[in-house]
Amino acid sequence: VASSAKTAALAVGAVGAAGAAAAIAWTKGMVDAGVQVQRQAQLANASTTEFQKMAFAARSVGIENDKLSDILKDVNDKVGEFVNTGGGPLQDFFKNIAPQVGVTADQFARLSGPEALQLYYTSLEKAGLSQQQMTFYMEALASDATGLIPLLQGNAEQLKKLGDVAQSSGMIMSDYTIAASKELHDNMGLLSGSIGGVSNSLANTAIPIINEFTNELLHGQDGVS
């Protein structure tokens, strides 16, 4: 009976340890995901909710989060370049397309990354460009932006539909959760640094003592021999 009880206790302990390890791994994964979403949304000049909904939709056309944030960062950079200098890759768009459809650089400057991308594509649609011309202008805006066309067509009907699916399915991290993830991530970094500092302090104290003790043992053995 005692042996069975001991075995059962060990099993419970093992399950508990495994559960704790899984919980820690899950927490770290969620924290890392929250921090990454915040970083990607910032690069994209978008709210975290707006970015997550678009990212969910973009994965349906083979574009992952990092690539999407890169595309939207390019959108912001190139719009900003034209607004500030009147130059850059978007000169052709603002000279030949924008006047046809009644949009201005000032309008783009007030938009988030996803909104600017949508207005740009919608402007190209209204201008009645061929597929080849559409590809040229989309790639001038951002590398691989052409891949997002299925989501942007028809006033972003598919983008909105998939974004709503992500929202209703609970796949969107809230601003509160993302902020808490960032705080926990920072605290974990500070804690890790503190533990490292304590370890160094202990090492500074202990290593010389251990070294001295080892030398004494070696000298003692020499004397015996």
ChimeraX commands (.cxc) that place a marker at each C-alpha (Angstrom):
marker #1 position 0.00,0.00,0.00 radius 0.5
marker #1 position 2.81,2.38,0.96 radius 0.5
marker #1 position 4.55,1.63,-2.32 radius 0.5
marker #1 position 1.36,2.32,-4.30 radius 0.5
marker #1 position 0.79,5.56,-2.44 radius 0.5
marker #1 position 4.36,6.63,-3.13 radius 0.5
marker #1 position 3.97,5.81,-6.82 radius 0.5
marker #1 position 0.71,7.73,-7.00 radius 0.5
marker #1 position 2.30,10.73,-5.28 radius 0.5
marker #1 position 5.19,10.70,-7.73 radius 0.5
marker #1 position 2.74,10.48,-10.65 radius 0.5
marker #1 position 0.72,13.42,-9.34 radius 0.5
marker #1 position 3.92,15.38,-8.86 radius 0.5
marker #1 position 5.07,14.61,-12.39 radius 0.5
marker #1 position 1.71,15.65,-13.84 radius 0.5
marker #1 position 1.77,18.84,-11.79 radius 0.5
marker #1 position 5.28,19.68,-12.97 radius 0.5
marker #1 position 4.33,19.01,-16.58 radius 0.5
marker #1 position 1.23,21.19,-16.19 radius 0.5
marker #1 position 3.26,24.01,-14.69 radius 0.5
marker #1 position 5.81,23.80,-17.50 radius 0.5
marker #1 position 3.02,23.87,-20.09 radius 0.5
marker #1 position 1.41,26.88,-18.40 radius 0.5
marker #1 position 4.72,28.75,-18.38 radius 0.5
marker #1 position 5.32,27.93,-22.04 radius 0.5
marker #1 position 1.78,29.05,-22.97 radius 0.5
marker #1 position 2.17,32.31,-21.02 radius 0.5
marker #1 position 5.51,33.05,-22.68 radius 0.5
marker #1 position 4.01,32.33,-26.10 radius 0.5
marker #1 position 1.10,34.70,-25.49 radius 0.5
marker #1 position 3.39,37.41,-24.10 radius 0.5
marker #1 position 5.71,37.13,-27.12 radius 0.5
marker #1 position 2.73,37.23,-29.49 radius 0.5
marker #1 position 1.35,40.37,-27.82 radius 0.5
marker #1 position 4.69,42.15,-27.97 radius 0.5
marker #1 position 5.15,41.16,-31.62 radius 0.5
marker #1 position 1.68,42.40,-32.60 radius 0.5
marker #1 position 2.36,45.73,-30.93 radius 0.5
marker #1 position 5.66,46.08,-32.78 radius 0.5
marker #1 position 4.18,45.10,-36.14 radius 0.5
marker #1 position 1.19,47.41,-35.75 radius 0.5
marker #1 position 3.49,50.31,-34.89 radius 0.5
marker #1 position 5.57,49.68,-38.03 radius 0.5
marker #1 position 2.36,49.49,-40.06 radius 0.5
marker #1 position 1.03,52.76,-38.61 radius 0.5
marker #1 position -2.14,50.95,-37.55 radius 0.5
marker #1 position -4.03,50.18,-34.37 radius 0.5
marker #1 position -3.35,46.71,-33.00 radius 0.5
marker #1 position -6.94,45.65,-33.75 radius 0.5
marker #1 position -6.79,46.98,-37.31 radius 0.5
marker #1 position -3.48,45.24,-37.94 radius 0.5
marker #1 position -4.57,41.90,-36.46 radius 0.5
marker #1 position -7.75,41.81,-38.56 radius 0.5
marker #1 position -5.82,42.60,-41.72 radius 0.5
marker #1 position -3.08,40.11,-40.80 radius 0.5
marker #1 position -5.67,37.33,-40.40 radius 0.5
marker #1 position -7.05,38.12,-43.84 radius 0.5
marker #1 position -3.58,38.44,-45.40 radius 0.5
marker #1 position -2.64,34.93,-44.33 radius 0.5
marker #1 position -5.40,33.67,-46.66 radius 0.5
marker #1 position -3.33,34.97,-49.60 radius 0.5
marker #1 position 0.00,33.69,-48.25 radius 0.5
marker #1 position 1.24,36.88,-46.62 radius 0.5
marker #1 position 2.39,36.45,-43.00 radius 0.5
marker #1 position 2.39,39.11,-40.30 radius 0.5
marker #1 position 5.99,40.23,-40.69 radius 0.5
marker #1 position 5.63,40.62,-44.45 radius 0.5
marker #1 position 2.38,42.54,-44.03 radius 0.5
marker #1 position 3.98,44.96,-41.57 radius 0.5
marker #1 position 6.87,45.44,-44.03 radius 0.5
marker #1 position 4.43,46.21,-46.85 radius 0.5
marker #1 position 2.51,48.73,-44.75 radius 0.5
marker #1 position 5.74,50.31,-43.52 radius 0.5
marker #1 position 6.74,50.83,-47.16 radius 0.5
marker #1 position 3.35,52.43,-47.81 radius 0.5
marker #1 position 3.90,54.88,-44.95 radius 0.5
marker #1 position 7.51,55.59,-45.93 radius 0.5
marker #1 position 6.72,56.29,-49.58 radius 0.5
marker #1 position 3.67,58.41,-48.87 radius 0.5
marker #1 position 5.73,60.35,-46.34 radius 0.5
marker #1 position 8.55,60.79,-48.82 radius 0.5
marker #1 position 6.23,62.28,-51.42 radius 0.5
marker #1 position 4.41,64.51,-48.91 radius 0.5
marker #1 position 7.68,65.87,-47.52 radius 0.5
marker #1 position 9.81,66.13,-50.67 radius 0.5
marker #1 position 7.51,65.76,-53.67 radius 0.5
marker #1 position 9.77,62.95,-54.83 radius 0.5
marker #1 position 10.16,59.21,-54.61 radius 0.5
marker #1 position 8.45,56.26,-56.30 radius 0.5
marker #1 position 4.94,57.72,-55.94 radius 0.5
marker #1 position 5.57,60.76,-58.16 radius 0.5
marker #1 position 4.05,58.95,-61.12 radius 0.5
marker #1 position 0.92,58.01,-59.15 radius 0.5
marker #1 position 0.29,61.53,-57.86 radius 0.5
marker #1 position 0.99,63.04,-61.26 radius 0.5
marker #1 position -1.00,60.67,-63.48 radius 0.5
marker #1 position -3.53,58.76,-61.34 radius 0.5
marker #1 position -4.48,60.92,-58.37 radius 0.5
marker #1 position -5.81,63.88,-60.43 radius 0.5
marker #1 position -8.02,61.52,-62.47 radius 0.5
marker #1 position -9.83,60.20,-59.38 radius 0.5
marker #1 position -9.71,63.31,-57.20 radius 0.5
marker #1 position -7.36,62.23,-54.41 radius 0.5
marker #1 position -4.44,64.21,-52.95 radius 0.5
marker #1 position -1.26,63.52,-51.03 radius 0.5
marker #1 position -2.74,65.38,-48.08 radius 0.5
marker #1 position -5.54,62.82,-47.87 radius 0.5
marker #1 position -3.03,59.98,-47.76 radius 0.5
marker #1 position -0.97,61.71,-45.07 radius 0.5
marker #1 position -3.91,61.57,-42.63 radius 0.5
marker #1 position -4.55,57.82,-43.05 radius 0.5
marker #1 position -3.27,54.73,-41.28 radius 0.5
marker #1 position -1.11,52.31,-43.25 radius 0.5
marker #1 position -4.01,49.97,-44.14 radius 0.5
marker #1 position -6.28,52.91,-45.04 radius 0.5
marker #1 position -3.61,54.47,-47.28 radius 0.5
marker #1 position -3.05,51.13,-49.04 radius 0.5
marker #1 position -6.79,50.77,-49.65 radius 0.5
marker #1 position -7.19,54.30,-51.00 radius 0.5
marker #1 position -4.20,53.76,-53.29 radius 0.5
marker #1 position -5.64,50.53,-54.72 radius 0.5
marker #1 position -9.15,51.96,-55.03 radius 0.5
marker #1 position -7.70,54.91,-56.95 radius 0.5
marker #1 position -5.98,52.52,-59.35 radius 0.5
marker #1 position -9.27,50.64,-59.83 radius 0.5
marker #1 position -11.16,53.85,-60.56 radius 0.5
marker #1 position -8.52,54.86,-63.10 radius 0.5
marker #1 position -9.33,51.67,-65.05 radius 0.5
marker #1 position -5.78,50.36,-65.27 radius 0.5
marker #1 position -4.83,47.11,-66.99 radius 0.5
marker #1 position -3.51,44.19,-64.93 radius 0.5
marker #1 position 0.05,45.00,-65.98 radius 0.5
marker #1 position -0.31,48.65,-65.03 radius 0.5
marker #1 position -1.92,47.68,-61.71 radius 0.5
marker #1 position 1.03,45.41,-60.91 radius 0.5
marker #1 position 3.49,48.17,-61.79 radius 0.5
marker #1 position 1.87,50.70,-59.49 radius 0.5
marker #1 position 1.34,48.26,-56.62 radius 0.5
marker #1 position 4.96,47.12,-56.67 radius 0.5
marker #1 position 6.10,50.74,-56.85 radius 0.5
marker #1 position 4.25,51.25,-53.59 radius 0.5
marker #1 position 5.64,48.17,-51.81 radius 0.5
marker #1 position 7.31,44.93,-52.75 radius 0.5
marker #1 position 4.78,42.05,-52.86 radius 0.5
marker #1 position 1.83,44.44,-52.38 radius 0.5
marker #1 position 0.30,42.87,-55.49 radius 0.5
marker #1 position -0.39,39.76,-53.40 radius 0.5
marker #1 position -2.95,41.71,-51.40 radius 0.5
marker #1 position -5.09,42.64,-54.41 radius 0.5
marker #1 position -7.70,39.87,-53.82 radius 0.5
marker #1 position -8.38,41.41,-50.40 radius 0.5
marker #1 position -8.50,45.01,-51.64 radius 0.5
marker #1 position -10.85,44.48,-54.58 radius 0.5
marker #1 position -14.43,45.68,-54.39 radius 0.5
marker #1 position -13.78,48.21,-51.63 radius 0.5
marker #1 position -12.00,45.55,-49.54 radius 0.5
marker #1 position -15.06,43.30,-49.28 radius 0.5
marker #1 position -13.03,40.14,-48.63 radius 0.5
marker #1 position -10.69,41.93,-46.22 radius 0.5
marker #1 position -13.61,43.17,-44.14 radius 0.5
marker #1 position -15.32,39.77,-44.20 radius 0.5
marker #1 position -12.26,37.90,-42.96 radius 0.5
marker #1 position -11.45,40.60,-40.41 radius 0.5
marker #1 position -14.95,40.25,-38.98 radius 0.5
marker #1 position -14.48,36.47,-38.78 radius 0.5
marker #1 position -11.29,36.96,-36.78 radius 0.5
marker #1 position -13.04,39.41,-34.46 radius 0.5
marker #1 position -16.12,37.26,-33.85 radius 0.5
marker #1 position -14.00,34.13,-33.33 radius 0.5
marker #1 position -12.05,35.73,-30.51 radius 0.5
marker #1 position -8.79,35.70,-32.46 radius 0.5
marker #1 position -8.03,39.39,-31.87 radius 0.5
marker #1 position -5.97,40.28,-28.80 radius 0.5
marker #1 position -7.42,43.28,-26.99 radius 0.5
marker #1 position -5.45,46.47,-26.39 radius 0.5
marker #1 position -5.51,45.64,-22.67 radius 0.5
marker #1 position -4.04,42.18,-23.23 radius 0.5
marker #1 position -1.34,43.53,-25.54 radius 0.5
marker #1 position -0.40,46.27,-23.07 radius 0.5
marker #1 position -0.28,43.70,-20.25 radius 0.5
marker #1 position 1.88,41.43,-22.43 radius 0.5
marker #1 position 4.33,44.27,-23.05 radius 0.5
marker #1 position 4.49,45.05,-19.32 radius 0.5
marker #1 position 5.04,41.40,-18.38 radius 0.5
marker #1 position 7.67,41.04,-21.11 radius 0.5
marker #1 position 9.54,44.06,-19.76 radius 0.5
marker #1 position 9.22,42.82,-16.17 radius 0.5
marker #1 position 10.52,39.39,-17.16 radius 0.5
marker #1 position 13.50,41.07,-18.79 radius 0.5
marker #1 position 14.20,43.08,-15.62 radius 0.5
marker #1 position 13.79,39.98,-13.47 radius 0.5
marker #1 position 16.14,38.04,-15.70 radius 0.5
marker #1 position 18.68,40.85,-15.39 radius 0.5
marker #1 position 18.27,40.92,-11.61 radius 0.5
marker #1 position 18.77,37.16,-11.37 radius 0.5
marker #1 position 21.84,37.51,-13.53 radius 0.5
marker #1 position 23.13,40.24,-11.21 radius 0.5
marker #1 position 22.57,38.08,-8.12 radius 0.5
marker #1 position 24.28,35.16,-9.84 radius 0.5
marker #1 position 27.28,37.35,-10.66 radius 0.5
marker #1 position 27.46,38.62,-7.07 radius 0.5
marker #1 position 27.38,35.07,-5.74 radius 0.5
marker #1 position 30.01,34.04,-8.27 radius 0.5
marker #1 position 32.25,36.96,-7.29 radius 0.5
marker #1 position 32.11,35.80,-3.70 radius 0.5
marker #1 position 32.06,32.04,-4.10 radius 0.5
marker #1 position 34.55,31.39,-6.90 radius 0.5
marker #1 position 37.61,32.83,-5.10 radius 0.5
marker #1 position 36.70,30.85,-1.94 radius 0.5
marker #1 position 36.23,27.62,-3.89 radius 0.5
marker #1 position 39.44,28.27,-5.76 radius 0.5
marker #1 position 41.34,28.83,-2.50 radius 0.5
marker #1 position 39.85,25.67,-0.99 radius 0.5
marker #1 position 40.83,23.68,-4.10 radius 0.5
marker #1 position 44.40,24.99,-3.92 radius 0.5
marker #1 position 44.63,23.99,-0.26 radius 0.5
marker #1 position 43.47,20.47,-1.10 radius 0.5
marker #1 position 46.02,20.20,-3.89 radius 0.5
marker #1 position 48.84,21.49,-1.70 radius 0.5
marker #1 position 47.75,19.12,1.06 radius 0.5
marker #1 position 47.96,16.18,-1.35 radius 0.5
marker #1 position 51.43,17.31,-2.43 radius 0.5
marker #1 position 52.52,17.35,1.20 radius 0.5
marker #1 position 51.14,13.84,1.79 radius 0.5
marker #1 position 52.88,12.45,-1.26 radius 0.5
marker link #1:1,2 radius 0.2
marker link #1:2,3 radius 0.2
marker link #1:3,4 radius 0.2
marker link #1:4,5 radius 0.2
marker link #1:5,6 radius 0.2
marker link #1:6,7 radius 0.2
marker link #1:7,8 radius 0.2
marker link #1:8,9 radius 0.2
marker link #1:9,10 radius 0.2
marker link #1:10,11 radius 0.2
marker link #1:11,12 radius 0.2
marker link #1:12,13 radius 0.2
marker link #1:13,14 radius 0.2
marker link #1:14,15 radius 0.2
marker link #1:15,16 radius 0.2
marker link #1:16,17 radius 0.2
marker link #1:17,18 radius 0.2
marker link #1:18,19 radius 0.2
marker link #1:19,20 radius 0.2
marker link #1:20,21 radius 0.2
marker link #1:21,22 radius 0.2
marker link #1:22,23 radius 0.2
marker link #1:23,24 radius 0.2
marker link #1:24,25 radius 0.2
marker link #1:25,26 radius 0.2
marker link #1:26,27 radius 0.2
marker link #1:27,28 radius 0.2
marker link #1:28,29 radius 0.2
marker link #1:29,30 radius 0.2
marker link #1:30,31 radius 0.2
marker link #1:31,32 radius 0.2
marker link #1:32,33 radius 0.2
marker link #1:33,34 radius 0.2
marker link #1:34,35 radius 0.2
marker link #1:35,36 radius 0.2
marker link #1:36,37 radius 0.2
marker link #1:37,38 radius 0.2
marker link #1:38,39 radius 0.2
marker link #1:39,40 radius 0.2
marker link #1:40,41 radius 0.2
marker link #1:41,42 radius 0.2
marker link #1:42,43 radius 0.2
marker link #1:43,44 radius 0.2
marker link #1:44,45 radius 0.2
marker link #1:45,46 radius 0.2
marker link #1:46,47 radius 0.2
marker link #1:47,48 radius 0.2
marker link #1:48,49 radius 0.2
marker link #1:49,50 radius 0.2
marker link #1:50,51 radius 0.2
marker link #1:51,52 radius 0.2
marker link #1:52,53 radius 0.2
marker link #1:53,54 radius 0.2
marker link #1:54,55 radius 0.2
marker link #1:55,56 radius 0.2
marker link #1:56,57 radius 0.2
marker link #1:57,58 radius 0.2
marker link #1:58,59 radius 0.2
marker link #1:59,60 radius 0.2
marker link #1:60,61 radius 0.2
marker link #1:61,62 radius 0.2
marker link #1:62,63 radius 0.2
marker link #1:63,64 radius 0.2
marker link #1:64,65 radius 0.2
marker link #1:65,66 radius 0.2
marker link #1:66,67 radius 0.2
marker link #1:67,68 radius 0.2
marker link #1:68,69 radius 0.2
marker link #1:69,70 radius 0.2
marker link #1:70,71 radius 0.2
marker link #1:71,72 radius 0.2
marker link #1:72,73 radius 0.2
marker link #1:73,74 radius 0.2
marker link #1:74,75 radius 0.2
marker link #1:75,76 radius 0.2
marker link #1:76,77 radius 0.2
marker link #1:77,78 radius 0.2
marker link #1:78,79 radius 0.2
marker link #1:79,80 radius 0.2
marker link #1:80,81 radius 0.2
marker link #1:81,82 radius 0.2
marker link #1:82,83 radius 0.2
marker link #1:83,84 radius 0.2
marker link #1:84,85 radius 0.2
marker link #1:85,86 radius 0.2
marker link #1:86,87 radius 0.2
marker link #1:87,88 radius 0.2
marker link #1:88,89 radius 0.2
marker link #1:89,90 radius 0.2
marker link #1:90,91 radius 0.2
marker link #1:91,92 radius 0.2
marker link #1:92,93 radius 0.2
marker link #1:93,94 radius 0.2
marker link #1:94,95 radius 0.2
marker link #1:95,96 radius 0.2
marker link #1:96,97 radius 0.2
marker link #1:97,98 radius 0.2
marker link #1:98,99 radius 0.2
marker link #1:99,100 radius 0.2
marker link #1:100,101 radius 0.2
marker link #1:101,102 radius 0.2
marker link #1:102,103 radius 0.2
marker link #1:103,104 radius 0.2
marker link #1:104,105 radius 0.2
marker link #1:105,106 radius 0.2
marker link #1:106,107 radius 0.2
marker link #1:107,108 radius 0.2
marker link #1:108,109 radius 0.2
marker link #1:109,110 radius 0.2
marker link #1:110,111 radius 0.2
marker link #1:111,112 radius 0.2
marker link #1:112,113 radius 0.2
marker link #1:113,114 radius 0.2
marker link #1:114,115 radius 0.2
marker link #1:115,116 radius 0.2
marker link #1:116,117 radius 0.2
marker link #1:117,118 radius 0.2
marker link #1:118,119 radius 0.2
marker link #1:119,120 radius 0.2
marker link #1:120,121 radius 0.2
marker link #1:121,122 radius 0.2
marker link #1:122,123 radius 0.2
marker link #1:123,124 radius 0.2
marker link #1:124,125 radius 0.2
marker link #1:125,126 radius 0.2
marker link #1:126,127 radius 0.2
marker link #1:127,128 radius 0.2
marker link #1:128,129 radius 0.2
marker link #1:129,130 radius 0.2
marker link #1:130,131 radius 0.2
marker link #1:131,132 radius 0.2
marker link #1:132,133 radius 0.2
marker link #1:133,134 radius 0.2
marker link #1:134,135 radius 0.2
marker link #1:135,136 radius 0.2
marker link #1:136,137 radius 0.2
marker link #1:137,138 radius 0.2
marker link #1:138,139 radius 0.2
marker link #1:139,140 radius 0.2
marker link #1:140,141 radius 0.2
marker link #1:141,142 radius 0.2
marker link #1:142,143 radius 0.2
marker link #1:143,144 radius 0.2
marker link #1:144,145 radius 0.2
marker link #1:145,146 radius 0.2
marker link #1:146,147 radius 0.2
marker link #1:147,148 radius 0.2
marker link #1:148,149 radius 0.2
marker link #1:149,150 radius 0.2
marker link #1:150,151 radius 0.2
marker link #1:151,152 radius 0.2
marker link #1:152,153 radius 0.2
marker link #1:153,154 radius 0.2
marker link #1:154,155 radius 0.2
marker link #1:155,156 radius 0.2
marker link #1:156,157 radius 0.2
marker link #1:157,158 radius 0.2
marker link #1:158,159 radius 0.2
marker link #1:159,160 radius 0.2
marker link #1:160,161 radius 0.2
marker link #1:161,162 radius 0.2
marker link #1:162,163 radius 0.2
marker link #1:163,164 radius 0.2
marker link #1:164,165 radius 0.2
marker link #1:165,166 radius 0.2
marker link #1:166,167 radius 0.2
marker link #1:167,168 radius 0.2
marker link #1:168,169 radius 0.2
marker link #1:169,170 radius 0.2
marker link #1:170,171 radius 0.2
marker link #1:171,172 radius 0.2
marker link #1:172,173 radius 0.2
marker link #1:173,174 radius 0.2
marker link #1:174,175 radius 0.2
marker link #1:175,176 radius 0.2
marker link #1:176,177 radius 0.2
marker link #1:177,178 radius 0.2
marker link #1:178,179 radius 0.2
marker link #1:179,180 radius 0.2
marker link #1:180,181 radius 0.2
marker link #1:181,182 radius 0.2
marker link #1:182,183 radius 0.2
marker link #1:183,184 radius 0.2
marker link #1:184,185 radius 0.2
marker link #1:185,186 radius 0.2
marker link #1:186,187 radius 0.2
marker link #1:187,188 radius 0.2
marker link #1:188,189 radius 0.2
marker link #1:189,190 radius 0.2
marker link #1:190,191 radius 0.2
marker link #1:191,192 radius 0.2
marker link #1:192,193 radius 0.2
marker link #1:193,194 radius 0.2
marker link #1:194,195 radius 0.2
marker link #1:195,196 radius 0.2
marker link #1:196,197 radius 0.2
marker link #1:197,198 radius 0.2
marker link #1:198,199 radius 0.2
marker link #1:199,200 radius 0.2
marker link #1:200,201 radius 0.2
marker link #1:201,202 radius 0.2
marker link #1:202,203 radius 0.2
marker link #1:203,204 radius 0.2
marker link #1:204,205 radius 0.2
marker link #1:205,206 radius 0.2
marker link #1:206,207 radius 0.2
marker link #1:207,208 radius 0.2
marker link #1:208,209 radius 0.2
marker link #1:209,210 radius 0.2
marker link #1:210,211 radius 0.2
marker link #1:211,212 radius 0.2
marker link #1:212,213 radius 0.2
marker link #1:213,214 radius 0.2
marker link #1:214,215 radius 0.2
marker link #1:215,216 radius 0.2
marker link #1:216,217 radius 0.2
marker link #1:217,218 radius 0.2
marker link #1:218,219 radius 0.2
marker link #1:219,220 radius 0.2
marker link #1:220,221 radius 0.2
marker link #1:221,222 radius 0.2
marker link #1:222,223 radius 0.2
marker link #1:223,224 radius 0.2
marker link #1:224,225 radius 0.2
view
